[in-house]
Structure formats: C-alpha cells, structure tokens
Amino acid sequence: MRTWNAVIERDAQTGLYVGYVPGWPGAHSQGATIDELHDNLVEVIAMLLEDGEPKLESEFVGTQTLRVA
C-alpha cells in the first residue's frame, strides 16, 4: 500500500472540490463532496499505477500561513 498527499481546493464558481497530487501529471480529479473526490482520486491513481511507478516532478512539502500587513 502506497500513500500520496493530495492538495484539495474548492472551486468558487462550480462548488466542486478539486484535488491533485503535486508533481504527478495526470493525478487529478474532482467531486461534489470530499468523499467523492477521495474516491475519484484513488481510482485515478490506481489507473496511473497500471503504467508503472510514477516519476514525480516535485515533492509535496507542506503548507504555510502567511500574514501580510
């Protein structure tokens, strides 16, 4: 079993949740709920893994909260 981090955003215009795995082209999906997005991302990743081990273009490091005066 492998683990990846996904970035999740909510599209203001459509209300859909959009997620992607940083650095992995093609590893992205959307869903009406967080649970639907999760299931869709798992499905996409499983399909991508059928082509072999991914060659990630970057590595997820984390997030930061920025305060600007």
N, C-alpha and C positions, 0 to 999 in steps of 0.2 A: 504494500500500500504506500502510495506517494502522497505528499502534501504540497500544495501551492498556495500562495497568498493571492487573493483577488482584490482589486480596487473596485468599489461599488459606489455609483453615483445615481442620483435620481434626476431624470430629465425634466426640467421645469415645464416644457411645452407639452409633452406627452404623458407625464406622470409615471413613465416606465422606469424600472430600475435597470441600470446598465452596468455590466461588470466585465472586467478583463484581467488577465494575468500579465503583469508588467514584463515586458521583454519577450513575450511569446506571441509572435504574429499569428493571428487566426484564433487565439484563445480568448474569445469574447462572445457575449450573448446579452440577452435582455429578458425581462419578465415583468408581469404585472405586480408580483409580490416578491419579497426577498426569497421566500421558499421556492417559487417558480424559477427565479433567476439562478438560485443554487443548483436546482436540478438540471437546468439548461446548461450551466457551465460544466457540471460534471459530465454530462453527455458529450459536449463539445471536446473536452479534454480527453475523454476515453476514445473518441474517434481520431483525434490528432495523434494519440499514442500508438494507434494501429500502424502509423507510418514510421514508428521508431522513436527513439529518445529525442526529446526536443533540444535544439541548440538555442538557448536563451540569449537574447541580445542585451539584456541587462538583468540586474538582480534587485528585487524589492528590498528596501532598507527600512522604511518606516514612514511616519508622518510627523509633521511639526506644526505647532500652533504659533502663528506669527502675530505680534501686536505692533500696530503702526499708529503713531500719534498723528 
